[in-house]
């Protein structure tokens, strides 16, 4: 006995069990009014039957089946979607988030108790003290310079006076009025004044050199302080201006960098904590990974196409990501975008990588989820009506589809499919349907069994999913 006969007998038994009434009615009901005969290829599938048999429908679409290349692939995170948070200094880690927590920019992720941070604070404090000392020395140079300039002027005047005095004494020395002793004293006083003037000029030169040295020292100290502050800003993730601002909580009115005891690491972008590489209280060395976050909505699709299709592929072609049929999401959860060819190919597998970043993500898109990429290559063929290939079933030598009756959504019509070219997922249908019609997708097999070899006979389904021939 063939499988089809077994199935028919089983269906007939179910029909008898579902239709027969063993208890006679005491009062017979009046016969229903005659109605128009239902066409033989129509099958009633009310909501209860559709639910029991798992019947679903797919729309007839206009598609470029002949110009479509379908390749498998998977979703993956964009390179910039993952961010790692590592220790900048060695220290003890205290976590403030857990795995899978959603974080926002500025949220504290973990705190680091680091001796190296306190050493940096010490260097900052020392450099700040050196800046104050250099500034104080620089401030004393101007008064000293002014005093030496005044002394210089006075000594210069004294030299001029004694020079004139010596000239006068030389003119009157021959008359005998000026003694040799007076003349010698005048010349000695002139020499002494000139020596003092030379010393003052030397001091002025030293002051000018000292001014340059102090200015260079002050500039160097300030530059060192700025560099140390830049390091602190990088370590803490805070602007330097904010670190230099006075901390309102400090009784001594210290800047904020003096009052920080723990290095807090905050999130720079929103995301979800993907993994945590350490535990609270653990000692971490410098550059150790503490945790990483991802932005799950920043995805791209990576597919593998055949190198034989390279002549038809190029950057910028339109693509569509569709979920796999088996156990996958609904067919309408597709994503559009443009493809980019990979830079290298695999010589062993004879494949090339294809990438596409969707313009809009569907709810089922996740890193690692497998799907298919449909690429519409360039060509001159017009779009044709197509249905999912899984909506077609073989009944002997015939390809059969079940179209939903446009006038009655609780009825389907069995049709012999007039098929054209197929890309493995969609197949061109050349007659019997129009754009926007619906065909049975899931549940087509029990419909075929129920109508196999009895196309000229009418029938109906019971609510429990069993088939019964006749009206």
C-alpha positions in Angstrom: 0.0 0.0 0.0 1.4 3.3 -1.0 2.0 6.2 1.3 -0.7 8.3 -0.4 -3.3 5.6 0.1 -2.3 5.3 3.8 -2.7 9.0 4.2 -6.1 9.0 2.4 -7.4 6.2 4.6 -6.2 8.0 7.7 -7.9 11.2 6.5 -11.1 9.3 5.7 -11.1 7.8 9.2 -10.7 11.2 10.7 -13.5 12.5 8.6 -15.9 9.7 9.7 -14.9 10.4 13.3 -15.5 14.1 12.9 -18.7 14.0 10.8 -20.7 10.9 12.1 -23.3 11.5 14.8 -24.3 8.2 16.7 -27.1 9.7 18.8 -30.2 10.3 16.8 -32.0 13.6 17.2 -35.6 13.4 18.6 -36.8 16.0 16.2 -35.3 16.2 12.7 -34.1 19.7 11.6 -35.5 21.2 8.5 -33.3 20.7 5.4 -31.2 23.8 4.5 -32.0 25.8 1.5 -30.1 24.7 -1.6 -27.0 26.8 -2.4 -24.8 27.3 -5.4 -22.2 24.5 -5.8 -18.6 25.4 -4.7 -16.0 25.1 -7.5 -14.0 21.9 -7.2 -10.6 23.5 -6.7 -11.7 25.7 -3.8 -10.9 24.7 -0.3 -12.3 26.3 2.8 -9.7 27.2 5.4 -11.2 29.2 8.2 -9.1 30.7 11.0 -9.3 27.6 13.2 -8.1 25.4 10.3 -5.3 27.8 9.5 -4.2 27.8 13.1 -4.2 24.0 13.4 -2.4 23.4 10.1 0.0 26.3 10.6 -1.0 27.9 7.3 0.7 31.2 6.5 0.6 33.3 3.4 3.2 35.2 1.3 2.5 38.0 -1.2 3.2 37.8 -4.9 5.9 40.4 -5.6 7.6 41.9 -8.6 11.2 40.9 -8.5 14.3 40.8 -10.6 14.7 37.0 -10.2 17.0 36.6 -13.2 19.3 39.4 -12.1 19.4 38.4 -8.4 22.4 36.7 -6.8 21.9 35.2 -3.4 24.8 34.5 -1.1 24.9 33.3 2.6 26.4 35.4 5.4 26.1 36.6 8.9 25.8 39.8 10.9 28.8 41.2 12.7 29.6 44.3 14.7 31.2 47.3 13.0 34.9 47.7 14.0 34.0 51.0 15.8 31.0 49.4 17.7 33.2 47.8 20.3 35.1 49.8 22.9 37.6 48.5 25.4 38.3 50.1 28.8 41.8 49.3 30.1 43.8 50.5 33.1 46.0 53.4 32.4 47.9 52.8 35.7 48.5 49.8 37.9 46.1 49.7 40.9 43.2 48.0 42.6 40.0 47.9 40.6 36.5 48.5 42.0 33.7 47.7 39.5 30.5 49.8 39.3 28.7 47.9 36.5 27.7 44.4 35.7 27.7 42.4 32.5 24.9 43.3 30.1 24.2 46.6 31.8 23.3 49.4 29.5 25.6 52.4 30.1 25.4 56.1 29.0 28.2 58.5 28.3 29.7 59.8 31.5 28.5 56.9 33.6 31.1 55.5 36.1 32.3 52.1 35.0 35.1 51.4 37.5 37.4 53.2 40.0 41.1 52.6 40.3 43.1 53.0 43.5 46.6 53.6 42.0 49.8 54.6 43.8 51.1 55.9 40.4 48.3 58.5 40.4 49.5 59.8 43.7 53.0 60.0 42.4 51.7 62.1 39.5 49.9 64.3 42.0 53.2 64.7 43.8 55.0 65.7 40.6 52.2 68.2 39.9 52.5 69.7 43.3 56.3 69.9 43.1 56.2 71.5 39.7 53.5 74.0 40.9 55.8 74.9 43.8 58.7 75.4 41.5 56.6 77.7 39.3 55.8 79.8 42.3 59.5 80.1 43.3 60.5 81.0 39.7 57.7 83.6 39.5 58.9 85.1 42.8 62.4 85.4 41.5 61.2 86.9 38.3 59.3 89.5 40.3 62.4 90.6 42.1 64.4 91.3 39.0 62.5 94.4 38.0 63.1 96.3 41.3 66.8 95.3 41.2 67.1 96.5 37.7 65.4 99.8 38.5 67.7 100.3 41.5 70.9 99.5 39.4 69.8 101.8 36.6 69.4 104.7 39.2 72.8 103.8 40.7 74.2 103.8 37.2 72.9 107.2 36.4 74.3 108.6 39.7 77.7 107.1 39.1 77.7 108.3 35.5 77.0 111.8 36.8 79.7 111.4 39.3 82.2 110.4 36.6 81.2 113.4 34.6 81.7 115.7 37.6 85.1 114.3 38.5 86.2 114.3 34.9 85.4 118.0 34.7 87.1 118.6 38.0 90.3 116.8 36.9 90.3 118.9 33.6 90.0 122.1 35.6 92.8 121.1 38.0 95.0 120.2 35.0 94.5 123.7 33.6 95.4 125.4 36.9 98.1 123.1 38.0 100.9 125.1 36.3 99.9 128.3 38.2 100.7 126.7 41.5 97.3 127.2 43.0 96.5 123.4 42.9 98.8 121.2 44.8 99.9 117.8 43.5 98.1 116.2 46.4 94.7 117.7 45.4 95.2 116.7 41.8 96.0 113.2 42.8 93.0 113.0 45.1 90.7 114.2 42.2 92.1 111.6 39.8 91.8 108.9 42.4 88.1 109.9 43.0 87.5 109.8 39.2 89.1 106.3 39.0 87.0 105.1 41.9 83.8 106.4 40.4 84.6 104.8 37.1 85.3 101.5 38.8 82.0 101.7 40.6 80.2 102.5 37.3 81.8 99.5 35.7 80.6 97.3 38.6 77.1 98.6 38.2 77.2 97.9 34.5 78.4 94.4 35.2 75.5 93.9 37.7 73.1 95.2 35.1 74.4 92.6 32.6 74.1 89.9 35.2 70.5 91.0 35.9 69.7 90.8 32.2 71.1 87.3 32.0 69.3 86.4 35.2 66.0 87.8 33.7 66.5 85.5 30.7 67.3 82.5 32.9 64.3 83.0 35.2 62.0 83.5 32.3 63.3 80.3 30.7 63.0 78.4 34.0 59.5 79.7 34.6 58.5 78.8 31.0 59.9 75.3 31.4 58.2 74.8 34.8 54.9 75.9 33.3 55.3 73.7 30.3 56.1 70.7 32.5 53.1 71.5 34.6 50.9 71.6 31.5 52.3 68.3 30.3 51.7 66.7 33.6 48.2 68.1 33.6 47.6 66.7 30.2 48.6 63.3 31.5 46.2 63.7 34.4 43.5 64.8 32.0 44.0 61.7 29.8 44.1 59.4 32.8 41.0 60.8 34.4 39.1 61.6 31.2 38.4 65.1 32.4 39.3 68.5 30.7 42.3 70.2 32.1 40.3 73.3 32.9 38.0 71.3 35.1 40.9 69.8 36.9 42.4 73.2 37.6 39.1 74.6 38.9 38.8 75.0 42.6 37.0 72.2 44.3 34.1 73.6 46.3 34.3 70.7 48.7 37.9 71.4 49.6 38.3 73.4 52.9 41.7 74.6 51.7 40.3 75.7 48.3 42.5 73.3 46.5 42.1 72.6 42.8 40.2 69.5 41.9 43.2 67.5 40.9 44.6 67.7 44.4 41.4 66.2 46.0 41.0 63.2 43.7 41.9 60.0 45.5 40.6 57.4 43.1 40.9 57.4 39.3 37.3 57.0 38.0 36.8 55.6 34.4 33.6 56.7 32.8 31.8 55.5 29.6 32.7 57.6 26.5 29.7 56.3 24.4 26.5 54.6 25.1 26.4 50.8 24.8 26.0 47.5 26.6 28.7 45.9 28.8 29.8 42.9 26.7 32.3 41.3 29.0 34.2 41.9 32.3 37.8 40.7 32.5 38.5 41.2 36.2 36.7 41.3 39.5 36.2 43.9 42.1 39.2 44.2 44.5 41.6 42.6 42.0 45.0 44.2 41.4 45.4 45.1 37.7 48.7 45.9 36.0 49.1 48.8 33.6 47.1 48.5 30.3 45.1 45.5 31.7 41.6 45.0 30.1 38.9 45.6 32.7 35.7 45.5 30.6 34.4 46.1 27.1 31.2 47.6 25.7 29.4 47.2 22.4 26.8 49.1 20.5 24.5 46.3 19.3 22.8 48.5 16.8 26.0 49.2 14.8 26.0 46.1 12.6 27.1 45.2 9.1 26.5 42.0 7.1 29.4 39.9 5.9 28.7 37.5 3.1 30.8 35.2 0.9 30.1 35.4 -2.9 31.6 33.3 -5.7 34.6 34.6 -7.6 32.8 33.5 -10.8 30.3 36.4 -10.2 33.0 39.0 -10.0 32.2 40.2 -13.5 28.7 41.0 -12.4 29.5 42.5 -9.0 30.8 46.0 -8.2 30.7 48.5 -5.3 27.4 50.3 -4.8 25.0 47.7 -6.1 21.7 47.5 -4.2 21.4 44.6 -1.8 18.8 43.2 0.5 19.3 41.0 3.6 16.6 38.4 4.1 16.3 35.9 7.0 16.6 32.1 6.4 13.3 30.4 5.9 13.8 27.4 8.2 12.6 28.5 11.6 13.5 32.1 10.8 11.6 35.4 11.1 8.9 36.5 8.8 9.8 37.3 5.1 8.9 40.9 5.5 11.8 41.5 7.9 14.2 42.5 5.2 16.9 45.2 5.2 18.1 47.4 2.3 21.5 48.8 1.6 24.4 48.9 -0.9 27.2 46.4 -1.1 31.0 46.8 -0.9 33.4 44.3 -2.2 36.1 43.0 0.1 39.7 43.9 -0.6 40.9 40.3 -0.8 39.6 36.9 -2.0 40.0 33.4 -0.8 41.9 31.3 -3.4 41.1 28.0 -1.8 37.4 28.5 -1.4 37.1 30.6 -4.6 35.0 33.2 -2.8 35.2 36.9 -2.1 33.8 38.7 0.9 30.9 41.1 0.4 29.9 43.7 3.0 26.7 45.7 3.5 25.7 48.1 6.2 21.8 48.2 6.4 20.1 51.5 6.2 17.6 50.3 8.8 17.9 47.3 11.1 15.1 44.8 11.7 14.4 43.5 15.2 15.9 40.1 14.5 19.3 41.4 13.5 21.9 40.4 16.0 25.7 39.8 15.8 26.2 36.2 14.6 22.7 35.7 13.1 22.9 34.0 9.7 20.9 35.2 6.8 21.2 35.7 3.0 22.2 38.7 0.9 20.3 39.3 -2.3 22.2 41.4 -4.8 20.4 42.8 -7.9 23.1 43.0 -10.6 22.9 45.3 -13.6 20.9 44.1 -16.6 18.0 44.9 -19.0 15.4 42.4 -17.8 12.3 43.8 -16.3 10.9 42.7 -12.9 8.6 39.7 -13.0 5.9 38.3 -10.7 7.5 35.9 -8.3 6.5 33.8 -5.3 8.6 32.0 -2.7 9.9 28.7 -4.0 8.7 26.9 -0.8 5.1 27.8 -1.8 5.4 25.4 -4.7 4.8 21.7 -4.1 4.9 18.7 -6.4 1.9 16.5 -6.9 3.0 13.8 -9.1 4.3 15.5 -12.3 2.5 18.7 -11.5 3.8 21.8 -9.7 1.0 23.0 -7.4 0.3 26.3 -5.6 -2.6 27.4 -3.5 -3.7 31.0 -4.0 -5.8 32.8 -1.5 -9.3 33.7 -2.9 -9.3 37.5 -3.2 -13.1 37.5 -2.6 -13.0 35.2 0.5 -9.9 35.2 2.7 -11.1 31.9 4.4 -10.7 30.0 1.1 -7.8 29.0 -1.1 -7.7 27.9 -4.7 -5.6 25.1 -6.0 -3.7 26.0 -9.2 -1.2 24.3 -11.4 1.8 26.5 -11.3 3.2 28.0 -14.5 6.7 28.6 -13.4 9.7 30.3 -14.8 13.3 30.9 -13.7 14.2 30.5 -10.0 17.1 31.9 -7.8 16.7 29.2 -5.2 14.4 31.3 -2.9 12.0 33.0 -5.4 10.5 31.6 -8.6 8.9 33.4 -11.4 5.2 32.6 -11.9 3.9 33.4 -15.4 0.2 33.1 -15.0 -2.6 32.5 -12.5 -1.7 35.3 -10.1 -1.3 39.1 -10.1 0.8 41.5 -8.0 -0.5 41.6 -4.4 -2.1 38.2 -4.4 -1.3 35.8 -1.6 -0.2 32.2 -1.8 0.0 29.5 0.9 3.6 29.3 2.2 3.5 27.2 5.4 0.9 24.4 5.4 1.0 23.7 1.7 1.7 20.0 2.2 -1.5 19.0 4.0 -3.5 21.0 1.4 -1.8 19.0 -1.4 -2.5 15.6 0.4 -6.1 16.6 0.9 -6.6 17.4 -2.8 -4.2 15.0 -4.5 -6.0 12.9 -7.2 -9.4 14.6 -6.3 -9.1 17.9 -7.9 -12.5 17.5 -9.5 -14.1 16.9 -6.1 -15.1 19.6 -3.6 -14.4 19.3 0.1 -13.8 21.1 3.4 -11.6 21.1 6.5 -12.9 20.6 10.0 -11.8 22.9 12.8 -9.4 20.2 14.1 -7.6 20.2 10.7 -9.1 17.0 9.2 -10.3 17.0 5.6 -13.8 15.9 4.5 -14.8 15.4 0.9 -18.1 16.8 -0.3 -20.1 19.9 0.6 
